[in-house]
Amino acid sequence: MPDSLLDQLRQATRPIHDRLHDLDPTFNREAYARFLAAMAAGHGRLAARGQATSGELLERLEADLDQLPKVPREDLPAADSDAGRLGELYVMTGSRMGSAAMLSDLRKRHADWPMQYLAAAKPTEAWPELKETLAQSPANDAETAAAVWLFEQVERRMRA
């Protein structure tokens, strides 16, 4: 069993992370819209928990989505307690690193696509601070279950 919550989260979410890297490499506008809709669902859940940064990113996501093909959208249910907050933050804050890498690639291949969200989703000081908090926290099955659940919800929306 991992010692820290960070180690436990990395171990538990690795298979999902790997599956997302195996998605169709022919990334078209519809696939991009599905990705943004998945990010909107995750950030919407965090915004409902009071994460101001997620609320700001939601505005940019909506602006981008308005300019792309319509894709199925489904909000995530609101959290009924504070349990799982760190696990969910791990997933959505970590997703910002992937978004920054995607921005560079899309600017080269699809400069005309809307990228307000990607431009704002750059990793910030929040990621190292969160990783430090998680590294200092003992492994926690409830936090890890919340992270896996959220990551699976994002994955499902990306594949819709």
Secondary structure, 3 states (H helix, E strand, C coil): CCCEHHHHHHHHHHHHHHHHHCCCCCCCHHHHHHHHHHHHHHHHHHHHCCCHHHHHHHHHHHHHHCCCCCCCCCCCCCCCCCCCHHHHHHHHHHHHHHHHHHHHHHHHHCCCCCCHHHHHCCCCCHHHHHHHHHHHCECCHHHHHHHHHHHHHHHHHHHC
